[in-house]
Amino acid sequence: MAENVELEAALARSYNQFMATQCGESGGRIFYVAIVPWRRPDLAVQEIRRVKTLGSVAGIFARGLEWDRPLTHPDHWPIYQAAEQQDLPITVHVGNGSSPTISRMLEGVPRPFFNEFPQIHPLGTGIVSGPYVLYAFTQILSSRLLDDFPKLRVGFLEAGIEWTTRLVKALGSKNRAKIDRWLAERVFVSCALDDDLPYVASKLGEDFIVTATDFPHGDAFRQDQLAQGLKKRGDLSDSTIEKVLTQNPQRLYHI
């Protein structure tokens, strides 16, 4: 992130070029999601078209809040149109997009690190960023976005999945049929290994559940052995595990 949006756009192009080159040498084994400058939709659209021609791109990176703007801000519509045209999903990750408002709110608050405070610290172990994924989920599923772009796919990653049952219920019964269809076809959420997946699947189905990991990061969402971890649980069928690990991610990313 950079306050100068043109600099941010240049950094995004540099990052995407590097990732496309490196992933392109993997023989089709490794893909990446491209970063775009959300505050400059015109430059973002150009970059989405460019990275598609480079290859090895699987989606477009977003946070639940981009510089004080929700993902459902009308200025973002050209980005979604370009993503839909290029058959690239929007993948929402944790983080607040360097929101100036939130940054000002936290000025002067020291940020503790886990290595320094391994037990309990009154300020916790870091700035909470997962709720922005939940915020984006609610905004998108209660907006016109998925209606306006009927082929667009969206993934919500890094924040677990148990919250989906509560938020879908909170969205009300009026649009429940539409939401159920989206969850079965175009909206995906990544699970953590300790999530109550049988309960979530019983309420919302299992076609929207995917996996994600922050490996090689050393944080709480690092999952080194996803396949083994899901099998060791003992409460998931082989067909469900295959959906979570393979079939659903293929439908999200079209890989």
N, C-alpha and C positions, 0 to 999 in steps of 0.2 A: 504494500500500500504506500501511496505517496500523496501529499496534499496537492501537488502539481499533477493534474490528471494526464497531461501529455507525457510526463515522465512515467507515470504509472502505466500508460499504454505502451511505452517503449520497453519497460521492464517486462510486461506481459509478453510482448512479441519475442523478446530475447529468451525468456523462460520457455515459451512454447516451441521455439526453434530448437533449443537444446534438447528438450524432451522428445520432440518428434525424431530428431537425429538418433538419440540414444535408443529409444524404443524401436525405431526402424531397424536397428541392428539385432533385435532379439528374435527375428524369424517368426514374428506374429505371436510371441508369447507375452509381451508386455505392452500395455496401452497406458495412456495418461488422459487426464481431463485438462482442458485448456483454460487458462486464466484470461479474462477480458476486462476492460475498463467499463464497469457498469454506469459510471457517471457520464460517459461519452458513448451513447448508443451507436452513433455513426461509426466510430472507430471500433467498437465491439463487433458490429456487423461485418466490417471489413476483415477483422481478425478471425471471426468464425468461418468465413468463406476461405480465408487463406489456410488455416490449419487443416481444413478438410482436404485440401489439395496436397498437404504434406504427408498425410497418412498417420496411422497409429494413434489417432485421437478417438477417445471413446465418449466424451461428453464435455459439457461446459460447467466450469466451477462457479459456485455461488455460495454466499453465506446467507443466513436467515434475514439479515439486515445489511443493506449495502449503503454505507455513508448516510445514515439517517433516513434512508428510504426503504420501505418494505418491498419485497420482490414483486408485489402486485401494483407498484406505482405505474401509472400509464406510460411514463417515459421509457419503461423497459420493454414495451410491446415490440419494437423492432428487433430486439435481441431474441425474443421468443420466436418471432417469425423466421429469423435467419436460422435459429437452431432447428426449428421444425423442417425447414426446407433442406437443411443439410443432414437431417436424420440423426441429430445429436441430442441426447437428453440433458436436462438441467440437473446437476447433482448438488444438493444443498448440504453444506458441511457446517460444523460448529464455528462460531465466531460472529462478531458483530460488524464486520466490515469497517473497522476503525471509525465507528460512529463518533463524530465530534462531541455530540451531546453526552454520550455515555463516558467518553474519555474525560470530559470536563467534570463529570460527576465523581469520577474516581481519582481526580488529581489529589496528590498528597497522601494517598493510601498506599502503603508499602505492599508490594506483591511478594508474599512468601513462596518459597520453593520447597518442594517435597523433601529434597535432600537435607535442607536446613531444619525442617520441622517434621520429622518422621512420625511424631505422635499426634498431639493436638495443639493447634494454634488458634487463638481467637479470631483470626482473619481467614482461617481455612487454608487450603493448599493451592490457591490460584483463583483467577477471575473466572466465574462460571460463564460458559459460552454455549452450553448445550441447549438452554431454553430457546435460543433464537431459531433452532431447527423446528421446535414445536410451534413457535410463532409463525414461521413460514408455512408450515403444514396447514395451520388453521386459516391463514390468509388465502392461500392458493385454493384450498378446497371449498372456500366460501365465496370465491370471486368468480368472475367471468373467464378467467385465464384459460382453463382447460376446455371451455366451450368455444372460445375464440380461436384456439389452436387445437383442433380435434386430433391431430397426430402427434402432439408434443408429449413427451414422457418426462417424468420428474422422479428423482430419487432423493430420499431424506436419509442422511448417513451420520454415523458417529454418535448418535444420541440414544441408542437402544430402541425398543419397539413397544414396550408395555403401555406407554402413554397413548398409543393410537386408539385403543378401545375407549378410553375416557374422552378424548377429543372428538372422535367420530360421534359419540353419543351426545356431546355438547353441541355439535353442529345441528342437531335436531333431526326429526324424522321427515321433514319436508323434502329434503334432497337426498335421503338415504339411498334410494334406488340408484341414483346417479353416482353417489360416492362409492357404493358397492361395486358398480361397474368400473369405475376408475381404478379402484384397488385391485381389481381382477385383471386389468389390462394396461394401465398407463401410470399408475402411482405405486412406488416401491419404497420400502423402509428397511433399513438394515437392523439386524438383531444383534444382541450381545449373547454370549454363550450361557449366561445365567438368567436370561429372560424367560418368563413363563410362556413359552411358545405354544404349548397345547391350548392354553386358555385363549391366547390371541387368535390362534387359528380357528377355534370354535366360534368366536364372535365375528371375525372379519374374513375368514378364509386363509389359505396359505399361499395363494398365488402372488402376493405382493411382498413376501418376506425374502430378503437377500442378506448376504453377509458383507461385512466390512471390517477392516483392521487398520490400526495406526502403526503397524509394524513398519519400520524398526524403531518407532518412538517408544519411550519407556513409560507411557502413561496408562491410565486405567483401561483404555480401549485397545491396547495392544493384544492381538490374538495371534500367537505364533502357529498354532495348530488347529485351524478352524474345523477341518474335516474330522479329525480325531476327536476334538472336543464335542462336536455335535453327536457323534456316534456313542461316545462314552456316557452321555446323559441318560440313555436308556428309555426315554419317554417319547422318542420320535421314530416314526416308521422310516424304512429305507427310502420309500417314495417321497416322503416329506423332505428328508435330507437332500435327496437328489434335486428337488425343486429349489431348495434354499441355496445350495451350492452351485448349481449349474443352470437349470432351466429358467428360473426367474431372472438371474443376472443376464442371461443371454437375451431375454425379452426386454430388459431395461436398456442394455447397451447395444443390442443388435450385433453382437459379436458371434 
